[in-house]
């Protein structure tokens, strides 16, 4: 997986499972992945060592990947989005198109 793909994947996992992390893990992940803070900036903002930031990121990412391994919500969403995209390319009546749009909003 390329670095940018890994970054996007991690952000998606964080959106799905972030609230299952400890508050500190979530905050470190949010600062790093959502707000693009450096390890040093996170260290200074949270008054922890740079090594602690790095360790927290690794542990939190491991937890997110473990959640995905067991729950597979990311894969499920990806599959459902692809099916909806495939369906929306079909020649459908207006009512079916409205239903597809509602499904897309829910996903």
MDTraj code that builds the backbone (N, CA, C; nanometers):
import mdtraj as md
import numpy as np

residues = "UNK UNK UNK UNK UNK UNK UNK UNK UNK UNK UNK UNK UNK UNK UNK UNK UNK UNK UNK UNK UNK UNK UNK UNK UNK UNK UNK UNK UNK UNK UNK UNK UNK UNK UNK UNK UNK UNK UNK UNK UNK UNK UNK UNK UNK UNK UNK UNK UNK UNK UNK UNK UNK UNK UNK UNK UNK UNK UNK UNK UNK UNK UNK UNK UNK UNK UNK UNK UNK UNK UNK UNK UNK UNK UNK UNK UNK UNK UNK UNK UNK UNK UNK UNK UNK UNK UNK UNK UNK UNK UNK UNK UNK UNK UNK UNK UNK UNK UNK UNK UNK UNK UNK UNK UNK UNK UNK".split()
xyz = np.array([
    [0.0856, -0.1179, 0.0000],
    [0.0000, 0.0000, 0.0000],
    [0.0902, 0.1242, 0.0000],
    [0.0623, 0.2172, -0.0906],
    [0.1399, 0.3399, -0.0958],
    [0.1151, 0.4239, 0.0282],
    [0.2084, 0.5141, 0.0535],
    [0.1998, 0.5952, 0.1757],
    [0.0720, 0.6777, 0.1813],
    [0.0332, 0.7387, 0.0693],
    [-0.0884, 0.8216, 0.0700],
    [-0.2122, 0.7340, 0.0897],
    [-0.2120, 0.6141, 0.0299],
    [-0.3234, 0.5214, 0.0494],
    [-0.3322, 0.4770, 0.1946],
    [-0.2184, 0.4524, 0.2562],
    [-0.2136, 0.4121, 0.3971],
    [-0.2667, 0.5256, 0.4860],
    [-0.2287, 0.6492, 0.4513],
    [-0.2745, 0.7659, 0.5263],
    [-0.4269, 0.7787, 0.5176],
    [-0.4813, 0.7651, 0.3978],
    [-0.6261, 0.7743, 0.3776],
    [-0.6969, 0.6609, 0.4507],
    [-0.6434, 0.5402, 0.4366],
    [-0.7011, 0.4235, 0.5038],
    [-0.7036, 0.4443, 0.6556],
    [-0.5942, 0.4951, 0.7106],
    [-0.5873, 0.5195, 0.8547],
    [-0.6891, 0.6246, 0.8969],
    [-0.7052, 0.7297, 0.8179],
    [-0.8066, 0.8309, 0.8484],
    [-0.9464, 0.7714, 0.8477],
    [-0.9721, 0.6830, 0.7532],
    [-1.1028, 0.6186, 0.7464],
    [-1.1255, 0.5276, 0.8669],
    [-1.0222, 0.4542, 0.9069],
    [-1.0342, 0.3707, 1.0266],
    [-1.0568, 0.4572, 1.1499],
    [-0.9869, 0.5700, 1.1570],
    [-1.0030, 0.6610, 1.2702],
    [-1.1459, 0.7138, 1.2766],
    [-1.2035, 0.7454, 1.1611],
    [-1.3421, 0.7925, 1.1576],
    [-1.4389, 0.6835, 1.2045],
    [-1.4113, 0.5592, 1.1673],
    [-1.4997, 0.4489, 1.2039],
    [-1.4845, 0.4054, 1.3489],
    [-1.3600, 0.3934, 1.3942],
    [-1.3326, 0.3296, 1.5222],
    [-1.2659, 0.4204, 1.6254],
    [-1.2436, 0.5453, 1.5920],
    [-1.1686, 0.6342, 1.6798],
    [-1.2215, 0.6445, 1.8212],
    [-1.3516, 0.6418, 1.8349],
    [-1.4114, 0.6548, 1.9686],
    [-1.3894, 0.5305, 2.0545],
    [-1.3387, 0.4231, 1.9953],
    [-1.3067, 0.3032, 2.0727],
    [-1.1664, 0.3094, 2.1330],
    [-1.0875, 0.4071, 2.0893],
    [-0.9540, 0.4278, 2.1459],
    [-0.9665, 0.5008, 2.2795],
    [-0.8584, 0.5024, 2.3544],
    [-0.8580, 0.5843, 2.4753],
    [-0.8620, 0.7311, 2.4320],
    [-0.9077, 0.8206, 2.5181],
    [-0.9106, 0.9622, 2.4811],
    [-0.7729, 1.0143, 2.4380],
    [-0.6669, 0.9720, 2.5058],
    [-0.5332, 1.0185, 2.4702],
    [-0.4911, 0.9639, 2.3333],
    [-0.5179, 0.8369, 2.3084],
    [-0.4842, 0.7791, 2.1780],
    [-0.5607, 0.8502, 2.0667],
    [-0.6879, 0.8734, 2.0918],
    [-0.7693, 0.9418, 1.9909],
    [-0.7148, 1.0813, 1.9636],
    [-0.6800, 1.1550, 2.0664],
    [-0.6303, 1.2907, 2.0488],
    [-0.4983, 1.2921, 1.9715],
    [-0.4077, 1.2019, 2.0030],
    [-0.2799, 1.1948, 1.9310],
    [-0.3050, 1.1605, 1.7840],
    [-0.3910, 1.0639, 1.7593],
    [-0.4235, 1.0258, 1.6208],
    [-0.4902, 1.1415, 1.5464],
    [-0.5819, 1.2100, 1.6136],
    [-0.6515, 1.3231, 1.5512],
    [-0.5541, 1.4338, 1.5137],
    [-0.4649, 1.4653, 1.6057],
    [-0.3679, 1.5708, 1.5776],
    [-0.2756, 1.5320, 1.4622],
    [-0.2336, 1.4084, 1.4604],
    [-0.1386, 1.3634, 1.3582],
    [-0.2060, 1.3430, 1.2219],
    [-0.3170, 1.2715, 1.2200],
    [-0.3793, 1.2355, 1.0928],
    [-0.4799, 1.3367, 1.0409],
    [-0.5523, 1.4037, 1.1286],
    [-0.6523, 1.4993, 1.0815],
    [-0.5986, 1.6411, 1.0707],
    [-0.5126, 1.6795, 1.1652],
    [-0.4642, 1.8178, 1.1681],
    [-0.3203, 1.8322, 1.1194],
    [-0.2576, 1.7198, 1.0833],
    [-0.1242, 1.7186, 1.0241],
    [-0.0164, 1.7798, 1.1150],
    [-0.0307, 1.7580, 1.2449],
    [0.0724, 1.8022, 1.3384],
    [0.1929, 1.7080, 1.3283],
    [0.3094, 1.7616, 1.3497],
    [0.4297, 1.6781, 1.3554],
    [0.4362, 1.6101, 1.4924],
    [0.5236, 1.5109, 1.5039],
    [0.5414, 1.4449, 1.6336],
    [0.5862, 1.5456, 1.7390],
    [0.6740, 1.6357, 1.6984],
    [0.7230, 1.7376, 1.7915],
    [0.6111, 1.8311, 1.8363],
    [0.5267, 1.8731, 1.7440],
    [0.4157, 1.9624, 1.7794],
    [0.3178, 1.8932, 1.8754],
    [0.2903, 1.7667, 1.8502],
    [0.2018, 1.6918, 1.9392],
    [0.2659, 1.6789, 2.0768],
    [0.3941, 1.6481, 2.0764],
    [0.4689, 1.6355, 2.2013],
    [0.4581, 1.7633, 2.2843],
    [0.4781, 1.8762, 2.2216],
    [0.4722, 2.0045, 2.2922],
    [0.3305, 2.0365, 2.3394],
    [0.2317, 2.0116, 2.2549],
    [0.0926, 2.0433, 2.2890],
    [0.0379, 1.9560, 2.4019],
    [0.0810, 1.8315, 2.4066],
    [0.0278, 1.7397, 2.5074],
    [0.1234, 1.7174, 2.6245],
    [0.2363, 1.7842, 2.6191],
    [0.3367, 1.7730, 2.7257],
    [0.3794, 1.6285, 2.7514],
    [0.4077, 1.5595, 2.6430],
    [0.4620, 1.4242, 2.6511],
    [0.5833, 1.4159, 2.5598],
    [0.6647, 1.3152, 2.5782],
    [0.7847, 1.3040, 2.4956],
    [0.7494, 1.2673, 2.3517],
    [0.8406, 1.2982, 2.2628],
    [0.8228, 1.2632, 2.1217],
    [0.8133, 1.1116, 2.1072],
    [0.8912, 1.0390, 2.1867],
    [0.8873, 0.8921, 2.1839],
    [0.7505, 0.8413, 2.2284],
    [0.6911, 0.9073, 2.3270],
    [0.5576, 0.8673, 2.3733],
    [0.4533, 0.8911, 2.2638],
    [0.4693, 0.9994, 2.1890],
    [0.3786, 1.0271, 2.0774],
    [0.3903, 0.9161, 1.9733],
    [0.5128, 0.8831, 1.9372],
    [0.5369, 0.7785, 1.8382],
    [0.4799, 0.6447, 1.8847],
    [0.5033, 0.6111, 2.0091],
    [0.4531, 0.4860, 2.0654],
    [0.3002, 0.4838, 2.0663],
    [0.2402, 0.5949, 2.1034],
    [0.0943, 0.6045, 2.1077],
    [0.0355, 0.5883, 1.9680],
    [0.0975, 0.6506, 1.8686],
    [0.0502, 0.6371, 1.7309],
    [0.0553, 0.4910, 1.6857],
    [0.1644, 0.4238, 1.7152],
    [0.1796, 0.2840, 1.6740],
    [0.0762, 0.1949, 1.7429],
    [0.0595, 0.2141, 1.8727],
    [-0.0372, 0.1324, 1.9473],
    [-0.1800, 0.1597, 1.9002],
    [-0.2133, 0.2856, 1.8821],
    [-0.3488, 0.3217, 1.8391],
    [-0.3771, 0.2669, 1.6997],
    [-0.2808, 0.2767, 1.6100],
    [-0.2982, 0.2221, 1.4752],
    [-0.3189, 0.0704, 1.4821],
    [-0.2428, 0.0043, 1.5678],
    [-0.2608, -0.1390, 1.5871],
    [-0.4011, -0.1725, 1.6340],
    [-0.4527, -0.0914, 1.7258],
    [-0.5897, -0.1126, 1.7748],
    [-0.6914, -0.0922, 1.6617],
    [-0.6734, 0.0136, 1.5836],
    [-0.7659, 0.0402, 1.4727],
    [-0.7666, -0.0755, 1.3728],
    [-0.6482, -0.1256, 1.3416],
    [-0.6384, -0.2377, 1.2480],
    [-0.7008, -0.3641, 1.3066],
    [-0.6860, -0.3823, 1.4360],
    [-0.7468, -0.4975, 1.5030],
    [-0.8994, -0.4859, 1.5007],
    [-0.9515, -0.3663, 1.5255],
    [-1.0960, -0.3446, 1.5185],
    [-1.1472, -0.3784, 1.3789],
    [-1.0756, -0.3317, 1.2771],
    [-1.1172, -0.3589, 1.1392],
    [-1.1100, -0.5087, 1.1093],
    [-1.0077, -0.5746, 1.1601],
    [-0.9935, -0.7184, 1.1382],
    [-1.1156, -0.7936, 1.1923],
    [-1.1640, -0.7527, 1.3081],
    [-1.2755, -0.8227, 1.3707],
    [-1.4128, -0.7747, 1.3219],
    [-1.4266, -0.6454, 1.2978],
    [-1.5573, -0.5894, 1.2641],
    [-1.5788, -0.5661, 1.1143],
    [-1.4717, -0.5410, 1.0423],
    [-1.4732, -0.5242, 0.8957],
    [-1.5703, -0.4172, 0.8459],
    [-1.5898, -0.3110, 0.9220],
    [-1.6803, -0.2043, 0.8782],
    [-1.6256, -0.1287, 0.7580],
    [-1.4958, -0.1078, 0.7544],
    [-1.4355, -0.0377, 0.6414],
    [-1.4559, -0.1165, 0.5127],
    [-1.4266, -0.2449, 0.5170],
    [-1.4435, -0.3294, 0.3986],
    [-1.5899, -0.3364, 0.3571],
    [-1.6783, -0.3457, 0.4554],
    [-1.8217, -0.3494, 0.4264],
    [-1.8665, -0.2209, 0.3579],
    [-1.8231, -0.1067, 0.4102],
    [-1.8591, 0.0217, 0.3498],
    [-1.8044, 0.0339, 0.2088],
    [-1.6818, -0.0109, 0.1900],
    [-1.6193, -0.0056, 0.0569],
    [-1.6989, -0.0906, -0.0425],
    [-1.7367, -0.2097, -0.0012],
    [-1.8140, -0.2992, -0.0874],
    [-1.9514, -0.2408, -0.1180],
    [-2.0187, -0.1895, -0.0161],
    [-2.1511, -0.1308, -0.0371],
    [-2.1452, -0.0085, -0.1281],
    [-2.0447, 0.0754, -0.1097],
    [-2.0292, 0.1926, -0.1972],
    [-2.0077, 0.1507, -0.3414],
    [-1.9285, 0.0468, -0.3628],
    [-1.9043, -0.0015, -0.4983],
    [-2.0324, -0.0570, -0.5601],
    [-2.1088, -0.1316, -0.4831],
    [-2.2357, -0.1856, -0.5330],
    [-2.3339, -0.0736, -0.5682],
    [-2.3405, 0.0280, -0.4843],
    [-2.4293, 0.1414, -0.5118],
    [-2.3827, 0.2159, -0.6358],
    [-2.2518, 0.2342, -0.6507],
    [-2.1997, 0.2991, -0.7715],
    [-2.2343, 0.2182, -0.8964],
    [-2.2167, 0.0869, -0.8883],
    [-2.2510, -0.0001, -1.0008],
    [-2.3997, 0.0094, -1.0338],
    [-2.4825, 0.0093, -0.9309],
    [-2.6264, 0.0178, -0.9507],
    [-2.6672, 0.1519, -1.0105],
    [-2.6028, 0.2591, -0.9669],
    [-2.6393, 0.3927, -1.0165],
    [-2.6040, 0.4119, -1.1640],
    [-2.5170, 0.3272, -1.2169],
    [-2.4818, 0.3337, -1.3590],
    [-2.5857, 0.2647, -1.4471],
    [-2.6793, 0.1940, -1.3845],
    [-2.7841, 0.1230, -1.4591],
    [-2.8925, 0.2211, -1.5023],
    [-2.9691, 0.1800, -1.5997],
    [-3.0797, 0.2596, -1.6510],
    [-3.1998, 0.2398, -1.5581],
    [-3.2194, 0.3314, -1.4646],
    [-3.3218, 0.3158, -1.3619],
    [-3.4264, 0.4261, -1.3715],
    [-3.5428, 0.3985, -1.3153],
    [-3.6460, 0.5022, -1.3121],
    [-3.6129, 0.6049, -1.2037],
    [-3.6860, 0.7143, -1.2026],
    [-3.6576, 0.8244, -1.1089],
    [-3.6705, 0.7825, -0.9634],
    [-3.7669, 0.6987, -0.9328],
    [-3.7866, 0.6540, -0.7952],
    [-3.6655, 0.5731, -0.7475],
    [-3.6173, 0.4839, -0.8321],
    [-3.4998, 0.4033, -0.7974],
    [-3.3775, 0.4927, -0.7795],
    [-3.3638, 0.5949, -0.8612],
    [-3.2509, 0.6884, -0.8498],
    [-3.2567, 0.7640, -0.7166],
    [-3.3764, 0.8005, -0.6726],
    [-3.3922, 0.8698, -0.5441],
    [-3.3528, 0.7776, -0.4290],
    [-3.3908, 0.6524, -0.4399],
    [-3.3556, 0.5554, -0.3359],
    [-3.2042, 0.5375, -0.3298],
    [-3.1402, 0.5302, -0.4443],
    [-2.9942, 0.5168, -0.4493],
    [-2.9275, 0.6379, -0.3852],
    [-2.9783, 0.7563, -0.4106],
    [-2.9225, 0.8774, -0.3492],
    [-2.9363, 0.8738, -0.1975],
    [-3.0488, 0.8257, -0.1479],
    [-3.0671, 0.8126, -0.0037],
    [-2.9700, 0.7126, 0.0565],
    [-2.9468, 0.6039, -0.0149],
    [-2.8500, 0.5036, 0.0321],
    [-2.7110, 0.5644, 0.0368],
    [-2.6725, 0.6402, -0.0651],
    [-2.5408, 0.7058, -0.0679],
    [-2.5248, 0.8008, 0.0498],
    [-2.6295, 0.8725, 0.0834],
    [-2.6243, 0.9644, 0.1976],
    [-2.6007, 0.8883, 0.3281],
    [-2.6615, 0.7728, 0.3413],
    [-2.6464, 0.6917, 0.4623],
    [-2.5090, 0.6291, 0.4732],
    [-2.4494, 0.5991, 0.3590],
    [-2.3154, 0.5374, 0.3608],
    [-2.2117, 0.6427, 0.3864],
])
top = md.Topology()
chain = top.add_chain()
for i, resn in enumerate(residues, 1):
    res = top.add_residue(resn, chain, resSeq=i)
    for name in ("N", "CA", "C"):
        top.add_atom(name, md.element.get_by_symbol(name[0]), res)
traj = md.Trajectory(xyz[None], top)
